[in-house]
Amino acid sequence: FVVVRKGEEKMTFASKKEADAHDKLLDMADAFTDWLLQSGMQMDETQAENLGLYLAE
């Protein structure tokens, strides 16, 4: 099973359950990234994406 985000293949998993869990984690990371970018904190998009992924994990 393959996780695809924004038309780009991100990761391949042996089971649908693992792929769904990773997809959910990426959805949460996207939500955190959007929140961080709108917060007014001084960070660029890459920093917000990295922190969003860290928080989601």
PQR file of N, CA, C, O and H, with PARSE charges and radii, in Angstrom:
ATOM      1  N   PHE A   1       0.847  -1.175   0.000 -0.4000 1.5000
ATOM      2  CA  PHE A   1       0.000   0.000   0.000 -0.0000 2.0000
ATOM      3  C   PHE A   1       0.890   1.234   0.000  0.5500 1.7000
ATOM      4  O   PHE A   1       1.887   1.296   0.719 -0.5500 1.4000
ATOM      5  N   VAL A   2       0.516   2.213  -0.815 -0.4000 1.5000
ATOM      6  CA  VAL A   2       1.336   3.408  -1.001 -0.0000 2.0000
ATOM      7  C   VAL A   2       0.590   4.629  -0.473  0.5500 1.7000
ATOM      8  O   VAL A   2      -0.600   4.802  -0.736 -0.5500 1.4000
ATOM      9  H   VAL A   2      -0.294   2.162  -1.399  0.4000 1.0000
ATOM     10  N   VAL A   3       1.301   5.473   0.275 -0.4000 1.5000
ATOM     11  CA  VAL A   3       0.751   6.741   0.740 -0.0000 2.0000
ATOM     12  C   VAL A   3       1.194   7.813  -0.249  0.5500 1.7000
ATOM     13  O   VAL A   3       2.388   7.996  -0.488 -0.5500 1.4000
ATOM     14  H   VAL A   3       2.268   5.332   0.489  0.4000 1.0000
ATOM     15  N   VAL A   4       0.210   8.528  -0.828 -0.4000 1.5000
ATOM     16  CA  VAL A   4       0.486   9.583  -1.798 -0.0000 2.0000
ATOM     17  C   VAL A   4      -0.040  10.896  -1.235  0.5500 1.7000
ATOM     18  O   VAL A   4      -1.193  10.983  -0.813 -0.5500 1.4000
ATOM     19  H   VAL A   4      -0.760   8.380  -0.634  0.4000 1.0000
ATOM     20  N   ARG A   5       0.817  11.921  -1.233 -0.4000 1.5000
ATOM     21  CA  ARG A   5       0.431  13.252  -0.750 -0.0000 2.0000
ATOM     22  C   ARG A   5       0.777  14.270  -1.817  0.5500 1.7000
ATOM     23  O   ARG A   5       1.908  14.304  -2.303 -0.5500 1.4000
ATOM     24  H   ARG A   5       1.754  11.850  -1.576  0.4000 1.0000
ATOM     25  N   LYS A   6      -0.191  15.107  -2.186 -0.4000 1.5000
ATOM     26  CA  LYS A   6       0.018  16.159  -3.181 -0.0000 2.0000
ATOM     27  C   LYS A   6       0.625  15.596  -4.462  0.5500 1.7000
ATOM     28  O   LYS A   6       1.499  16.212  -5.072 -0.5500 1.4000
ATOM     29  H   LYS A   6      -1.110  15.080  -1.791  0.4000 1.0000
ATOM     30  N   GLY A   7       0.150  14.419  -4.862 -0.4000 1.5000
ATOM     31  CA  GLY A   7       0.604  13.786  -6.088 -0.0000 2.0000
ATOM     32  C   GLY A   7       1.980  13.144  -6.014  0.5500 1.7000
ATOM     33  O   GLY A   7       2.514  12.695  -7.028 -0.5500 1.4000
ATOM     34  H   GLY A   7      -0.560  13.918  -4.367  0.4000 1.0000
ATOM     35  N   GLU A   8       2.550  13.098  -4.827 -0.4000 1.5000
ATOM     36  CA  GLU A   8       3.896  12.553  -4.643 -0.0000 2.0000
ATOM     37  C   GLU A   8       3.849  11.323  -3.742  0.5500 1.7000
ATOM     38  O   GLU A   8       3.253  11.352  -2.665 -0.5500 1.4000
ATOM     39  H   GLU A   8       2.116  13.462  -4.003  0.4000 1.0000
ATOM     40  N   GLU A   9       4.484  10.246  -4.192 -0.4000 1.5000
ATOM     41  CA  GLU A   9       4.537   9.016  -3.405 -0.0000 2.0000
ATOM     42  C   GLU A   9       5.443   9.239  -2.195  0.5500 1.7000
ATOM     43  O   GLU A   9       6.613   9.588  -2.347 -0.5500 1.4000
ATOM     44  H   GLU A   9       4.968  10.223  -5.067  0.4000 1.0000
ATOM     45  N   LYS A  10       4.895   9.035  -0.985 -0.4000 1.5000
ATOM     46  CA  LYS A  10       5.651   9.299   0.238 -0.0000 2.0000
ATOM     47  C   LYS A  10       6.270   8.045   0.838  0.5500 1.7000
ATOM     48  O   LYS A  10       7.443   8.047   1.212 -0.5500 1.4000
ATOM     49  H   LYS A  10       3.944   8.751  -0.861  0.4000 1.0000
ATOM     50  N   MET A  11       5.489   6.977   0.932 -0.4000 1.5000
ATOM     51  CA  MET A  11       5.968   5.766   1.579 -0.0000 2.0000
ATOM     52  C   MET A  11       5.141   4.576   1.138  0.5500 1.7000
ATOM     53  O   MET A  11       3.991   4.724   0.726 -0.5500 1.4000
ATOM     54  H   MET A  11       4.536   6.975   0.629  0.4000 1.0000
ATOM     55  N   THR A  12       5.736   3.390   1.227 -0.4000 1.5000
ATOM     56  CA  THR A  12       5.045   2.149   0.897 -0.0000 2.0000
ATOM     57  C   THR A  12       4.983   1.283   2.148  0.5500 1.7000
ATOM     58  O   THR A  12       5.960   1.168   2.887 -0.5500 1.4000
ATOM     59  H   THR A  12       6.671   3.270   1.562  0.4000 1.0000
ATOM     60  N   PHE A  13       3.816   0.674   2.375 -0.4000 1.5000
ATOM     61  CA  PHE A  13       3.603  -0.161   3.557 -0.0000 2.0000
ATOM     62  C   PHE A  13       3.091  -1.533   3.150  0.5500 1.7000
ATOM     63  O   PHE A  13       2.485  -1.696   2.090 -0.5500 1.4000
ATOM     64  H   PHE A  13       3.022   0.767   1.774  0.4000 1.0000
ATOM     65  N   ALA A  14       3.341  -2.515   4.002 -0.4000 1.5000
ATOM     66  CA  ALA A  14       2.916  -3.890   3.741 -0.0000 2.0000
ATOM     67  C   ALA A  14       1.420  -4.079   3.982  0.5500 1.7000
ATOM     68  O   ALA A  14       0.808  -4.975   3.401 -0.5500 1.4000
ATOM     69  H   ALA A  14       3.832  -2.383   4.862  0.4000 1.0000
ATOM     70  N   SER A  15       0.825  -3.237   4.838 -0.4000 1.5000
ATOM     71  CA  SER A  15      -0.596  -3.411   5.143 -0.0000 2.0000
ATOM     72  C   SER A  15      -1.349  -2.091   5.004  0.5500 1.7000
ATOM     73  O   SER A  15      -0.777  -1.010   5.140 -0.5500 1.4000
ATOM     74  H   SER A  15       1.322  -2.509   5.310  0.4000 1.0000
ATOM     75  N   LYS A  16      -2.631  -2.207   4.732 -0.4000 1.5000
ATOM     76  CA  LYS A  16      -3.490  -1.027   4.630 -0.0000 2.0000
ATOM     77  C   LYS A  16      -3.574  -0.317   5.971  0.5500 1.7000
ATOM     78  O   LYS A  16      -3.630   0.911   6.017 -0.5500 1.4000
ATOM     79  H   LYS A  16      -3.097  -3.085   4.622  0.4000 1.0000
ATOM     80  N   LYS A  17      -3.583  -1.068   7.054 -0.4000 1.5000
ATOM     81  CA  LYS A  17      -3.671  -0.483   8.392 -0.0000 2.0000
ATOM     82  C   LYS A  17      -2.483   0.450   8.653  0.5500 1.7000
ATOM     83  O   LYS A  17      -2.659   1.557   9.163 -0.5500 1.4000
ATOM     84  H   LYS A  17      -3.537  -2.066   7.017  0.4000 1.0000
ATOM     85  N   GLU A  18      -1.279   0.001   8.304 -0.4000 1.5000
ATOM     86  CA  GLU A  18      -0.081   0.828   8.490 -0.0000 2.0000
ATOM     87  C   GLU A  18      -0.127   2.068   7.591  0.5500 1.7000
ATOM     88  O   GLU A  18       0.234   3.165   8.018 -0.5500 1.4000
ATOM     89  H   GLU A  18      -1.135  -0.898   7.890  0.4000 1.0000
ATOM     90  N   ALA A  19      -0.571   1.887   6.355 -0.4000 1.5000
ATOM     91  CA  ALA A  19      -0.667   3.011   5.422 -0.0000 2.0000
ATOM     92  C   ALA A  19      -1.679   4.038   5.916  0.5500 1.7000
ATOM     93  O   ALA A  19      -1.422   5.240   5.854 -0.5500 1.4000
ATOM     94  H   ALA A  19      -0.865   0.996   6.008  0.4000 1.0000
ATOM     95  N   ASP A  20      -2.820   3.577   6.403 -0.4000 1.5000
ATOM     96  CA  ASP A  20      -3.842   4.478   6.933 -0.0000 2.0000
ATOM     97  C   ASP A  20      -3.333   5.236   8.153  0.5500 1.7000
ATOM     98  O   ASP A  20      -3.601   6.429   8.297 -0.5500 1.4000
ATOM     99  H   ASP A  20      -3.028   2.600   6.453  0.4000 1.0000
ATOM    100  N   ALA A  21      -2.601   4.554   9.031 -0.4000 1.5000
ATOM    101  CA  ALA A  21      -2.052   5.200  10.227 -0.0000 2.0000
ATOM    102  C   ALA A  21      -1.053   6.288   9.831  0.5500 1.7000
ATOM    103  O   ALA A  21      -1.052   7.372  10.414 -0.5500 1.4000
ATOM    104  H   ALA A  21      -2.384   3.585   8.914  0.4000 1.0000
ATOM    105  N   HIS A  22      -0.210   6.002   8.848 -0.4000 1.5000
ATOM    106  CA  HIS A  22       0.771   6.995   8.410 -0.0000 2.0000
ATOM    107  C   HIS A  22       0.073   8.172   7.730  0.5500 1.7000
ATOM    108  O   HIS A  22       0.467   9.323   7.920 -0.5500 1.4000
ATOM    109  H   HIS A  22      -0.212   5.121   8.375  0.4000 1.0000
ATOM    110  N   ASP A  23      -0.953   7.887   6.944 -0.4000 1.5000
ATOM    111  CA  ASP A  23      -1.715   8.941   6.283 -0.0000 2.0000
ATOM    112  C   ASP A  23      -2.373   9.854   7.316  0.5500 1.7000
ATOM    113  O   ASP A  23      -2.408  11.072   7.145 -0.5500 1.4000
ATOM    114  H   ASP A  23      -1.272   6.952   6.790  0.4000 1.0000
ATOM    115  N   LYS A  24      -2.888   9.263   8.376 -0.4000 1.5000
ATOM    116  CA  LYS A  24      -3.511  10.037   9.453 -0.0000 2.0000
ATOM    117  C   LYS A  24      -2.470  10.927  10.137  0.5500 1.7000
ATOM    118  O   LYS A  24      -2.752  12.081  10.461 -0.5500 1.4000
ATOM    119  H   LYS A  24      -2.860   8.273   8.516  0.4000 1.0000
ATOM    120  N   LEU A  25      -1.270  10.390  10.355 -0.4000 1.5000
ATOM    121  CA  LEU A  25      -0.189  11.163  10.952 -0.0000 2.0000
ATOM    122  C   LEU A  25       0.152  12.357  10.059  0.5500 1.7000
ATOM    123  O   LEU A  25       0.367  13.461  10.559 -0.5500 1.4000
ATOM    124  H   LEU A  25      -1.040   9.453  10.092  0.4000 1.0000
ATOM    125  N   LEU A  26       0.203  12.145   8.742 -0.4000 1.5000
ATOM    126  CA  LEU A  26       0.507  13.240   7.820 -0.0000 2.0000
ATOM    127  C   LEU A  26      -0.605  14.288   7.807  0.5500 1.7000
ATOM    128  O   LEU A  26      -0.327  15.481   7.684 -0.5500 1.4000
ATOM    129  H   LEU A  26       0.029  11.249   8.335  0.4000 1.0000
ATOM    130  N   ASP A  27      -1.864  13.855   7.933 -0.4000 1.5000
ATOM    131  CA  ASP A  27      -2.980  14.805   8.027 -0.0000 2.0000
ATOM    132  C   ASP A  27      -2.827  15.679   9.266  0.5500 1.7000
ATOM    133  O   ASP A  27      -3.037  16.891   9.209 -0.5500 1.4000
ATOM    134  H   ASP A  27      -2.091  12.886   8.033  0.4000 1.0000
ATOM    135  N   MET A  28      -2.460  15.062  10.379 -0.4000 1.5000
ATOM    136  CA  MET A  28      -2.273  15.798  11.619 -0.0000 2.0000
ATOM    137  C   MET A  28      -1.094  16.765  11.491  0.5500 1.7000
ATOM    138  O   MET A  28      -1.166  17.901  11.960 -0.5500 1.4000
ATOM    139  H   MET A  28      -2.289  14.077  10.425  0.4000 1.0000
ATOM    140  N   ALA A  29      -0.016  16.316  10.860 -0.4000 1.5000
ATOM    141  CA  ALA A  29       1.155  17.169  10.654 -0.0000 2.0000
ATOM    142  C   ALA A  29       0.787  18.378   9.791  0.5500 1.7000
ATOM    143  O   ALA A  29       1.243  19.490  10.060 -0.5500 1.4000
ATOM    144  H   ALA A  29       0.042  15.393  10.479  0.4000 1.0000
ATOM    145  N   ASP A  30      -0.033  18.171   8.756 -0.4000 1.5000
ATOM    146  CA  ASP A  30      -0.485  19.285   7.914 -0.0000 2.0000
ATOM    147  C   ASP A  30      -1.295  20.288   8.727  0.5500 1.7000
ATOM    148  O   ASP A  30      -1.136  21.498   8.563 -0.5500 1.4000
ATOM    149  H   ASP A  30      -0.403  17.268   8.537  0.4000 1.0000
ATOM    150  N   ALA A  31      -2.161  19.789   9.600 -0.4000 1.5000
ATOM    151  CA  ALA A  31      -2.970  20.672  10.441 -0.0000 2.0000
ATOM    152  C   ALA A  31      -2.083  21.481  11.385  0.5500 1.7000
ATOM    153  O   ALA A  31      -2.288  22.684  11.546 -0.5500 1.4000
ATOM    154  H   ALA A  31      -2.290  18.806   9.734  0.4000 1.0000
ATOM    155  N   PHE A  32      -1.101  20.832  12.008 -0.4000 1.5000
ATOM    156  CA  PHE A  32      -0.168  21.547  12.880 -0.0000 2.0000
ATOM    157  C   PHE A  32       0.626  22.589  12.090  0.5500 1.7000
ATOM    158  O   PHE A  32       0.835  23.705  12.566 -0.5500 1.4000
ATOM    159  H   PHE A  32      -0.935  19.855  11.876  0.4000 1.0000
ATOM    160  N   THR A  33       1.065  22.225  10.886 -0.4000 1.5000
ATOM    161  CA  THR A  33       1.835  23.153  10.052 -0.0000 2.0000
ATOM    162  C   THR A  33       1.018  24.396   9.734  0.5500 1.7000
ATOM    163  O   THR A  33       1.518  25.513   9.866 -0.5500 1.4000
ATOM    164  H   THR A  33       0.895  21.319  10.499  0.4000 1.0000
ATOM    165  N   ASP A  34      -0.233  24.220   9.317 -0.4000 1.5000
ATOM    166  CA  ASP A  34      -1.106  25.360   9.028 -0.0000 2.0000
ATOM    167  C   ASP A  34      -1.281  26.233  10.265  0.5500 1.7000
ATOM    168  O   ASP A  34      -1.215  27.459  10.183 -0.5500 1.4000
ATOM    169  H   ASP A  34      -0.640  23.313   9.210  0.4000 1.0000
ATOM    170  N   TRP A  35      -1.502  25.602  11.397 -0.4000 1.5000
ATOM    171  CA  TRP A  35      -1.687  26.320  12.654 -0.0000 2.0000
ATOM    172  C   TRP A  35      -0.439  27.126  13.005  0.5500 1.7000
ATOM    173  O   TRP A  35      -0.534  28.287  13.404 -0.5500 1.4000
ATOM    174  H   TRP A  35      -1.555  24.605  11.464  0.4000 1.0000
ATOM    175  N   LEU A  36       0.730  26.504  12.854 -0.4000 1.5000
ATOM    176  CA  LEU A  36       1.985  27.192  13.164 -0.0000 2.0000
ATOM    177  C   LEU A  36       2.216  28.377  12.229  0.5500 1.7000
ATOM    178  O   LEU A  36       2.661  29.434  12.677 -0.5500 1.4000
ATOM    179  H   LEU A  36       0.807  25.561  12.529  0.4000 1.0000
ATOM    180  N   LEU A  37       1.923  28.218  10.950 -0.4000 1.5000
ATOM    181  CA  LEU A  37       2.120  29.305   9.992 -0.0000 2.0000
ATOM    182  C   LEU A  37       1.181  30.480  10.268  0.5500 1.7000
ATOM    183  O   LEU A  37       1.535  31.629  10.006 -0.5500 1.4000
ATOM    184  H   LEU A  37       1.561  27.360  10.586  0.4000 1.0000
ATOM    185  N   GLN A  38      -0.006  30.198  10.792 -0.4000 1.5000
ATOM    186  CA  GLN A  38      -0.973  31.250  11.093 -0.0000 2.0000
ATOM    187  C   GLN A  38      -0.783  31.848  12.482  0.5500 1.7000
ATOM    188  O   GLN A  38      -1.437  32.831  12.829 -0.5500 1.4000
ATOM    189  H   GLN A  38      -0.293  29.264  11.004  0.4000 1.0000
ATOM    190  N   SER A  39       0.104  31.265  13.274 -0.4000 1.5000
ATOM    191  CA  SER A  39       0.274  31.693  14.663 -0.0000 2.0000
ATOM    192  C   SER A  39       1.006  33.019  14.810  0.5500 1.7000
ATOM    193  O   SER A  39       0.936  33.654  15.862 -0.5500 1.4000
ATOM    194  H   SER A  39       0.636  30.466  12.991  0.4000 1.0000
ATOM    195  N   GLY A  40       1.707  33.440  13.763 -0.4000 1.5000
ATOM    196  CA  GLY A  40       2.480  34.668  13.857 -0.0000 2.0000
ATOM    197  C   GLY A  40       3.889  34.455  14.384  0.5500 1.7000
ATOM    198  O   GLY A  40       4.666  35.404  14.486 -0.5500 1.4000
ATOM    199  H   GLY A  40       1.763  32.924  12.908  0.4000 1.0000
ATOM    200  N   MET A  41       4.223  33.207  14.721 -0.4000 1.5000
ATOM    201  CA  MET A  41       5.580  32.903  15.179 -0.0000 2.0000
ATOM    202  C   MET A  41       6.540  33.075  14.006  0.5500 1.7000
ATOM    203  O   MET A  41       6.167  32.844  12.856 -0.5500 1.4000
ATOM    204  H   MET A  41       3.592  32.436  14.638  0.4000 1.0000
ATOM    205  N   GLN A  42       7.758  33.475  14.291 -0.4000 1.5000
ATOM    206  CA  GLN A  42       8.757  33.706  13.258 -0.0000 2.0000
ATOM    207  C   GLN A  42       9.403  32.389  12.843  0.5500 1.7000
ATOM    208  O   GLN A  42      10.338  31.916  13.490 -0.5500 1.4000
ATOM    209  H   GLN A  42       8.061  33.663  15.226  0.4000 1.0000
ATOM    210  N   MET A  43       8.900  31.801  11.762 -0.4000 1.5000
ATOM    211  CA  MET A  43       9.502  30.588  11.200 -0.0000 2.0000
ATOM    212  C   MET A  43       9.100  30.490   9.742  0.5500 1.7000
ATOM    213  O   MET A  43       8.036  30.962   9.342 -0.5500 1.4000
ATOM    214  H   MET A  43       8.141  32.184  11.237  0.4000 1.0000
ATOM    215  N   ASP A  44       9.972  29.868   8.949 -0.4000 1.5000
ATOM    216  CA  ASP A  44       9.625  29.685   7.543 -0.0000 2.0000
ATOM    217  C   ASP A  44       8.795  28.409   7.385  0.5500 1.7000
ATOM    218  O   ASP A  44       8.579  27.675   8.349 -0.5500 1.4000
ATOM    219  H   ASP A  44      10.837  29.485   9.274  0.4000 1.0000
ATOM    220  N   GLU A  45       8.339  28.157   6.173 -0.4000 1.5000
ATOM    221  CA  GLU A  45       7.441  27.025   5.928 -0.0000 2.0000
ATOM    222  C   GLU A  45       8.108  25.683   6.232  0.5500 1.7000
ATOM    223  O   GLU A  45       7.465  24.775   6.759 -0.5500 1.4000
ATOM    224  H   GLU A  45       8.514  28.754   5.390  0.4000 1.0000
ATOM    225  N   THR A  46       9.391  25.557   5.900 -0.4000 1.5000
ATOM    226  CA  THR A  46      10.107  24.305   6.165 -0.0000 2.0000
ATOM    227  C   THR A  46      10.189  24.032   7.659  0.5500 1.7000
ATOM    228  O   THR A  46       9.990  22.899   8.097 -0.5500 1.4000
ATOM    229  H   THR A  46       9.913  26.295   5.472  0.4000 1.0000
ATOM    230  N   GLN A  47      10.479  25.061   8.439 -0.4000 1.5000
ATOM    231  CA  GLN A  47      10.534  24.894   9.894 -0.0000 2.0000
ATOM    232  C   GLN A  47       9.164  24.504  10.438  0.5500 1.7000
ATOM    233  O   GLN A  47       9.063  23.635  11.304 -0.5500 1.4000
ATOM    234  H   GLN A  47      10.640  25.981   8.084  0.4000 1.0000
ATOM    235  N   ALA A  48       8.114  25.141   9.936 -0.4000 1.5000
ATOM    236  CA  ALA A  48       6.756  24.823  10.382 -0.0000 2.0000
ATOM    237  C   ALA A  48       6.390  23.388  10.022  0.5500 1.7000
ATOM    238  O   ALA A  48       5.765  22.691  10.821 -0.5500 1.4000
ATOM    239  H   ALA A  48       8.195  25.846   9.232  0.4000 1.0000
ATOM    240  N   GLU A  49       6.774  22.936   8.820 -0.4000 1.5000
ATOM    241  CA  GLU A  49       6.495  21.552   8.417 -0.0000 2.0000
ATOM    242  C   GLU A  49       7.238  20.563   9.309  0.5500 1.7000
ATOM    243  O   GLU A  49       6.667  19.559   9.736 -0.5500 1.4000
ATOM    244  H   GLU A  49       7.281  23.502   8.171  0.4000 1.0000
ATOM    245  N   ASN A  50       8.502  20.841   9.590 -0.4000 1.5000
ATOM    246  CA  ASN A  50       9.285  19.946  10.445 -0.0000 2.0000
ATOM    247  C   ASN A  50       8.718  19.884  11.854  0.5500 1.7000
ATOM    248  O   ASN A  50       8.603  18.803  12.431 -0.5500 1.4000
ATOM    249  H   ASN A  50       8.966  21.657   9.244  0.4000 1.0000
ATOM    250  N   LEU A  51       8.362  21.036  12.411 -0.4000 1.5000
ATOM    251  CA  LEU A  51       7.789  21.061  13.754 -0.0000 2.0000
ATOM    252  C   LEU A  51       6.404  20.416  13.758  0.5500 1.7000
ATOM    253  O   LEU A  51       6.052  19.715  14.707 -0.5500 1.4000
ATOM    254  H   LEU A  51       8.455  21.914  11.942  0.4000 1.0000
ATOM    255  N   GLY A  52       5.617  20.645  12.709 -0.4000 1.5000
ATOM    256  CA  GLY A  52       4.297  20.021  12.600 -0.0000 2.0000
ATOM    257  C   GLY A  52       4.388  18.510  12.574  0.5500 1.7000
ATOM    258  O   GLY A  52       3.593  17.828  13.220 -0.5500 1.4000
ATOM    259  H   GLY A  52       5.903  21.214  11.938  0.4000 1.0000
ATOM    260  N   LEU A  53       5.352  17.977  11.830 -0.4000 1.5000
ATOM    261  CA  LEU A  53       5.548  16.528  11.780 -0.0000 2.0000
ATOM    262  C   LEU A  53       6.006  15.998  13.136  0.5500 1.7000
ATOM    263  O   LEU A  53       5.545  14.947  13.583 -0.5500 1.4000
ATOM    264  H   LEU A  53       5.998  18.531  11.305  0.4000 1.0000
ATOM    265  N   TYR A  54       6.909  16.720  13.788 -0.4000 1.5000
ATOM    266  CA  TYR A  54       7.387  16.314  15.114 -0.0000 2.0000
ATOM    267  C   TYR A  54       6.226  16.253  16.106  0.5500 1.7000
ATOM    268  O   TYR A  54       6.106  15.291  16.864 -0.5500 1.4000
ATOM    269  H   TYR A  54       7.284  17.573  13.425  0.4000 1.0000
ATOM    270  N   LEU A  55       5.380  17.270  16.101 -0.4000 1.5000
ATOM    271  CA  LEU A  55       4.239  17.293  17.020 -0.0000 2.0000
ATOM    272  C   LEU A  55       3.251  16.165  16.716  0.5500 1.7000
ATOM    273  O   LEU A  55       2.670  15.583  17.632 -0.5500 1.4000
ATOM    274  H   LEU A  55       5.478  18.051  15.485  0.4000 1.0000
ATOM    275  N   ALA A  56       3.064  15.861  15.448 -0.4000 1.5000
ATOM    276  CA  ALA A  56       2.131  14.798  15.064 -0.0000 2.0000
ATOM    277  C   ALA A  56       2.624  13.423  15.500  0.5500 1.7000
ATOM    278  O   ALA A  56       1.835  12.547  15.855 -0.5500 1.4000
ATOM    279  H   ALA A  56       3.537  16.334  14.704  0.4000 1.0000
ATOM    280  N   GLU A  57       3.945  13.251  15.467 -0.4000 1.5000
ATOM    281  CA  GLU A  57       4.505  11.949  15.857 -0.0000 2.0000
ATOM    282  C   GLU A  57       4.334  11.738  17.338  0.5500 1.7000
ATOM    283  O   GLU A  57       4.740  10.702  17.864 -0.5500 1.4000
ATOM    284  H   GLU A  57       4.586  13.963  15.178  0.4000 1.0000
TER
END
